[in-house]
Amino acid sequence: MNIDVKDTIILSDDNEYIVVSKIHYQNKTYYYIFDKNNIENMKFCIENEDNSISELEDANLVQTLLPIFLRNVTENIPI
């Protein structure tokens, strides 16, 4: 699956999400996404081995990834 920043994806909750950031960490791909219709609904997701996307449930991993996602976002915002 080839998902990039600015792409729109639909998760199992049938909401459309925009990919805000994509990172590779410890040989896995993670996404920081926002609901297209409700910016307060954001998620951290992982690309599974079968190329599906699922929400991260590990709070410790999210805490580890958050600074990496934020750095990635700020480095890629055109000024």
C-alpha positions in Angstrom: 0.0 0.0 0.0 1.4 3.4 -0.9 -0.1 6.1 1.3 1.5 9.5 1.5 1.0 12.8 3.3 -2.2 14.6 2.0 -3.8 11.3 0.9 -7.3 10.5 2.1 -8.0 7.1 3.6 -11.2 5.5 5.0 -10.9 3.5 8.2 -13.2 0.8 9.5 -15.3 3.6 11.2 -16.2 4.8 7.7 -14.8 8.2 8.3 -12.4 9.8 5.8 -9.1 10.8 7.2 -6.3 13.0 5.8 -2.7 11.8 6.3 -0.9 14.6 8.1 2.4 12.8 8.7 4.0 9.5 7.8 7.0 8.1 9.5 9.1 4.9 9.5 10.1 3.7 13.0 11.7 0.4 13.8 10.9 -1.0 10.3 7.2 -0.2 10.5 5.2 2.6 8.9 3.0 4.9 11.1 0.5 7.6 10.2 -0.8 10.6 12.0 -4.3 11.3 10.6 -7.2 13.7 11.0 -10.9 13.2 10.3 -11.7 15.2 7.2 -15.0 16.4 8.8 -13.9 16.8 12.4 -10.4 18.0 13.0 -10.7 17.1 16.7 -10.9 13.4 15.7 -7.2 12.5 15.1 -5.6 9.1 15.2 -2.2 7.4 15.2 -2.2 4.4 13.0 0.1 1.6 11.9 0.4 -0.1 8.5 0.0 -3.8 9.2 1.8 -6.6 7.4 -1.2 -7.3 5.2 -1.1 -3.6 4.2 -4.2 -2.7 6.2 -4.3 0.3 8.5 -5.3 0.1 12.2 -5.3 2.5 15.0 -2.5 2.3 17.5 -3.7 1.2 20.9 -0.3 1.2 22.7 -0.2 4.6 24.6 3.6 4.2 25.3 4.3 3.8 21.6 2.1 6.8 20.8 4.0 8.8 23.4 7.3 7.7 21.7 6.1 8.5 18.2 4.4 11.9 18.9 7.6 14.0 18.9 8.8 12.3 15.8 5.4 13.0 14.0 5.4 16.6 15.2 9.0 17.2 14.0 8.1 15.6 10.7 5.1 17.9 10.3 7.0 21.1 11.1 9.8 20.2 8.8 7.5 19.7 5.9 5.3 22.8 6.3 6.2 25.3 3.6 6.8 28.8 5.0 
